[in-house]
Amino acid sequence: MTQSDISPKAVLEYTRLLGLDFTPTECEWVAMGMNMSKKPFQQLRANPLENRDPPAYGFSLLEPSPAGLASDTNWWTPTRTTIDRPAKEDDLAFLSVAELAGLIADKTVSATELTNLYLARLKKYDDSLHCVVNLLEQRALASAQRADEEIQAGRYRGPLHGIPYGIKDLFAAKSAPTTWGAAPYKDRVFQEDAGIVSKLEEQGAVLIAKLSTGTLAYHDDVWFGGQTKNPWDPKQGALGSSAGPAAAVAAGLVPFSVGTETKASISAPCDRCGVFGLRPTPGLVSRTGLMTQSWTMDRIGPIGRTVEDCALVFNAIQGPDGTDPEVTRHDFQWEDRPDLRHLTIGYVADLFDRNPQMAPSKDQLKVFTELGARLKPVKIPDYPSECLRLIVFAEAAASFDELTTAKKDALLTHQGPTDIPNFLRTARLIPAVAYIQANRIRARLMAQMKEIFREVDLYLLPNLPSEERQASCYCGLPALVIPNRFDERGRPESSFQFVGPPHGESLILSVGHRFTRSIGITLGQPPMTRERNPEEEKALN
């Protein structure tokens, strides 16, 4: 221990001042955590602020760019997708939401039939994937029957009517356990639905499962039931706290799901599992009935097998619901074949160049010039990323304060100096001044990011862990994850993020849809969910 290190004794004295009862071992671990976490505070001191610099508690500092796809259309009614019913049930399970909606609307397939199909698949594959926390079988079958009766009577509600789906187990569902992936809450039941569940029910969608989340949305893909697996490689975790929703969509266990993202919880598992995901602008989707990790960064978004599916679900869940006062309505419109000739599309050249494996992906950007858009390299501003992490840490420590002060953190699955309980204890000691200063640094970053959208309408970057990817999270920018490359067996290899200005969901979804169609992106079926050839069987085992 150096002279400047914090001692366990100092931690003990300080925590007593705060009325906390940490054991000697916990004080030792907290001291270790604080001594390893000096960089954020050093960065704060290295980035002096002027008195006029405000903190970023909201996102009004970064106004949406007027550029984009102009339209007077407020709501999107998609063209019905007409296809023949697949001969095999496995193929039926991997259809997009739009395709299933066409079959339901034509009464070729019933909501009850689809619900039974996906319930059976969830039961069959969960032993391998560990993506299901609770099946809501009775609720699902009752909802499906109600949907069938309405459709037969001519009361078709729209493209989600009768479509089964799953939600990350951070959302409340009436009379069902909502565990947050954490053992202390595994039997906790709410008596009301989350805001998005109510909205989807209004659209006639059928909730069939609560899907796994990393413990308290922190421990990546690990929860009290084990590690959620990647359907393309069950030896590998699905990555990120929306692991269950991404894995279930990739494996054809649900047509779509709803996840959450604070820093990369939709982005990372969508990349690993090879599916599409949308992280919207803050304030567009109700967070009523959702576990809070970070008040200023948590967001709710859809995960699906196509960009169009993400657009359909986002259209259904966005907008005020009368319960979350922070939610406002903004125009959302969809263009199946947008004209890109008036758009300037940026790409983060440094990130492509730093990662040689992304060279083939960079070549794919040429499709935009072929479609008439202008490509322009952009640079994400340098910023002190470590000190911005204090925002999430401090807000989480407040959100889960009862776990720490009531010693319920002892019930969490993982216990050690680098695990969640100690993470929350250490974050409990972040000074209020440091939290406010970090938010002021974030406000500065938001102002710098605003300048990018004076030059481009949206920008792309490889969906890899990086400070460039995190910048858009801290600034409240919407992002769309698009898997863009697959190996010879159809396994996902990489993905893009399409990042837009605030309330730019219409833009990034329409452009992303045109991109996927232009380069021919289609998702396959993981080997574990279909008949495998000997080579695939050997690779899996």
Summary of the structure (lengths in Angstrom):
residues: 541
radius of gyration: 23.2
end to end distance: 47.0
largest distance: 77.7
contacts: 1945
relative contact order: 0.14
helix: 42%
strand: 15%
